[in-house]
């Protein structure tokens, strides 16, 4: 009967029916038929964590010894990961220490999870201590282990350390993956070091990995960041020649780059091309254009674009409205700004304090004190 209970719990967890699995556990506990195996309990802990209920996951974890089941390294790792994912960092770290005190040795996934968390907060000395401990404890590091640490180093601008780690990886006989190269292309692109980014882009191809849309997006974004629009466009063309369909991200990067260079005709051409591809045009794509128009004081064009959003099935959000209010504020159109505030409130959006203050100041400057007082009362 106990085997049946364990099998039922595992089956329900595998199909995402965590609540039903918990009910089976509760019935089994009540009837005395709760001798579940560790795999079933671990599945419950994982299921609860995936659904966001880490408190319930912990209750299952704590009840395991009462059911005669000792948590193993997989159970501990599942709960530690759940704590990290759902923002309970200290509880995750405390559980790791509890794991070690209990004599349960971390496995590859435990180490990867902990190294990733220390990297996320930029605490690389702690991350490296755990990373270096792995072979000492007999845990063989894999490409994911290296990628986690390389990703953290790149994200925090420690690019030389990331490249050194790549060399260590190769010396260990671990082949870099496409993810490894993408991380380095992205890291150097964000640092504006495009010759280095291209070096790893070419290394990727030489290693037999065809660049993906993600690779091209990072490369194009890097060229745009250093305002080398010509090379960004060449990369965009190369992407198409390789029969890689540009993504919404690709177009948004280029729209933003052209807008920042005040090349609005080309920015609108990119938006038009994006629309023709059948990709969903989202509020961000419009936002970068509206921001440029508002900053340039081209409010007639901004208003036209703003009004076209609804017909394209794109609903303006708070950021778009606040941007338009700022644009009207710059040109001194108090009533136009006021109308947008009223429109926002009517559709359930909340203007930010800056929009209120700007509009109130404009109204006061124009002697429209009654309207200004009404807004003050609403803030």
Buried (B, 14 or more C-beta within 10 A) or exposed (E): EBEEBBBBBBBBBEEEBBBBBBEBBEEBBEEEBBBBBBBBBBBBBBBBBBBEBBEBBBBBBEBBEEBEBEBBBBBBBBBBBBBBBBEBEEBBBEBBEEBEEEEBEBBBBBBBBBBBBBBBEEEBEBBBEBBEBBEEEEBEBEBBBBBBBBBBBBBBEBBEBBBEBBEEBEEEEBEBBBBBBBBBBBBBBBBBBBEBBBBBBEBBEEBEBEBBBBBBBBBBBBBBBBEBBEBBBEBBEBBEEEEBEBBBBBBBBBBBBBBBBEBBEBBBBBBEBBBEBEBEBEBBBBBBBBBBBBBBEBBEBBBEBBEEBEEEEBEBBEBBBBBBBBBBBBEEBBBBBBBBBEBBEEEEBEBBEEBBBBBBEBBBEEEBEEBBEBBBEEE
